[in-house]
Amino acid sequence: MNTLLKLTLAGLLALTAAGCKYLDGNDSTDGQLLETKDQDQTASTFGSAPEKIWLERAKDNFRRGEYGLAERYYRQAIEERHNNVEAWLGLAASYDRLKRFDEADRAYKVVMAMAGSTPTILNNLGYHYMLKGDFAAAEQTFRSALAKDPTNQYIKNNLAQLAAWKAKAGAAG
């Protein structure tokens, strides 16, 4: 495993353990994790802006609910450095919010290939399934995330939210 990937995984795990903010800034019990800092964010000397600037713009737009702009800036960050796990994870979450689930599926595959099944990635993937209405896959994925990080309150909140969504879907159907 190369040094960059090890540092990225260490950063993802450290922030998950420390407690991260959710992407949806309006409701701290709803959403996917935002803060997955990459430990080696060296900006490219090519392109019109450094990768870090694209990431900050993407996260800022995501927090404001401007998912189309967030998606655009995450893609720019990926163009600067293709193996940026944080950018790929943000891109997947942006696609989720835009209901572009096929694109999100592809981005999650890239993230999983680069960083593996970390609690943060599994939590976001579970939320992805929940948004798609695949409650069984969502629950299985959240439980896998919780098994890796049993004290993570964000994963627990998403499991509780899933239960509420399932109950609401059952009442409506």
C-alpha positions in Angstrom: 0.0 0.0 0.0 1.5 3.3 -0.9 2.2 6.1 1.6 -0.4 8.5 0.2 -3.1 5.9 0.6 -2.0 5.0 4.1 -2.1 8.7 5.1 -5.5 9.1 3.5 -6.9 6.1 5.4 -5.3 7.3 8.6 -7.0 10.7 8.2 -10.4 9.2 7.4 -10.2 6.9 10.4 -9.0 9.6 12.7 -11.8 12.0 11.7 -14.4 9.3 12.0 -13.2 8.5 15.5 -13.1 12.2 16.4 -16.7 12.8 15.2 -17.4 14.5 11.9 -20.0 16.9 10.7 -22.7 15.8 8.4 -22.9 17.2 4.9 -26.4 18.5 5.5 -25.7 21.6 7.5 -29.4 22.1 8.3 -30.0 18.9 10.3 -27.1 17.3 12.2 -29.0 14.0 12.3 -29.4 13.8 8.6 -26.7 13.1 6.0 -23.4 11.9 5.0 -20.1 12.7 6.6 -18.3 15.8 5.4 -14.9 16.1 7.1 -12.6 13.4 5.7 -9.4 15.3 5.5 -6.7 13.9 3.3 -3.3 14.2 5.1 -1.4 14.8 1.9 -3.1 17.7 0.1 -0.3 18.9 -2.0 -1.7 21.2 -4.7 -0.9 20.6 -8.3 1.3 23.1 -10.0 -1.0 22.7 -13.1 -4.5 23.9 -13.6 -6.3 27.1 -12.8 -6.5 26.6 -9.1 -5.0 24.4 -6.4 -6.8 21.3 -5.4 -7.4 22.6 -1.9 -9.3 25.6 -3.1 -11.6 23.4 -5.2 -12.2 21.2 -2.2 -13.1 24.2 0.0 -15.4 25.6 -2.6 -17.1 22.2 -3.0 -17.6 21.7 0.7 -18.9 25.3 1.1 -21.4 24.8 -1.7 -22.5 21.4 -0.4 -23.2 22.9 3.1 -25.4 25.6 1.4 -27.3 23.0 -0.5 -25.8 24.0 -3.9 -25.1 20.4 -4.9 -24.6 21.1 -8.6 -21.8 23.5 -7.8 -20.4 21.2 -5.2 -20.3 18.4 -7.8 -18.5 20.7 -10.2 -15.8 21.7 -7.7 -15.3 18.1 -6.5 -14.7 17.1 -10.1 -12.2 19.9 -10.4 -10.3 18.7 -7.3 -10.2 15.2 -8.8 -8.8 16.6 -12.1 -6.0 18.2 -10.0 -5.3 14.9 -8.2 -7.2 11.8 -9.4 -6.5 9.7 -6.2 -8.1 12.2 -3.8 -10.4 10.2 -1.6 -12.0 13.2 0.0 -13.0 14.6 -3.4 -14.3 11.3 -4.6 -16.4 10.9 -1.4 -17.8 14.4 -1.7 -18.5 13.8 -5.4 -20.5 10.7 -4.6 -22.5 12.6 -1.9 -23.2 15.4 -4.3 -24.5 13.0 -6.9 -26.7 11.5 -4.2 -28.2 14.8 -3.4 -28.7 15.5 -7.1 -30.5 12.1 -7.4 -27.9 10.9 -9.9 -27.6 7.6 -8.3 -25.8 5.8 -11.2 -23.1 8.4 -11.0 -22.9 8.1 -7.2 -22.6 4.3 -7.5 -19.6 4.8 -9.8 -18.0 7.3 -7.4 -18.5 5.0 -4.4 -16.8 2.1 -6.3 -13.8 4.4 -6.9 -13.7 5.4 -3.3 -14.0 1.9 -2.1 -11.2 0.7 -4.4 -8.9 3.5 -3.2 -9.6 3.5 0.6 -11.6 0.3 1.4 -14.5 -0.1 3.7 -13.9 2.5 6.3 -16.6 3.5 8.8 -16.9 6.9 7.1 -17.3 5.4 3.6 -19.7 2.8 4.7 -21.8 5.4 6.5 -22.0 7.5 3.4 -22.8 4.4 1.3 -25.5 3.4 3.7 -27.0 6.9 3.3 -26.8 6.5 -0.4 -28.8 3.3 -0.2 -31.3 5.0 2.0 -31.8 7.9 -0.4 -32.4 5.3 -3.2 -35.0 3.6 -1.1 -33.0 0.4 -0.6 -33.6 0.2 3.1 -32.3 -3.4 3.4 -28.9 -2.5 1.8 -28.8 0.7 3.9 -29.3 -1.1 7.2 -26.8 -3.8 6.3 -24.2 -1.1 5.3 -24.8 1.0 8.4 -24.5 -2.1 10.6 -21.2 -2.9 8.9 -20.0 0.6 9.6 -21.1 0.4 13.2 -19.3 -2.9 13.7 -16.1 -1.1 12.6 -16.8 1.9 14.9 -19.3 0.9 17.6 -19.2 4.3 19.3 -19.8 6.5 16.2 -22.8 8.6 17.0 -23.3 9.6 13.3 -23.8 6.1 12.2 -26.2 5.5 15.1 -28.1 8.6 14.1 -28.4 7.4 10.5 -29.6 4.0 11.7 -32.3 5.8 13.8 -33.2 7.9 10.8 -33.4 4.8 8.7 -35.9 3.2 11.2 -38.0 6.4 11.0 -38.0 6.4 7.2 -38.9 2.7 7.1 -41.8 3.3 9.6 -43.0 6.3 7.5 -42.8 4.2 4.3 -44.7 1.4 6.0 -47.4 3.8 7.2 -47.7 5.4 3.7 -47.9 2.1 1.9 
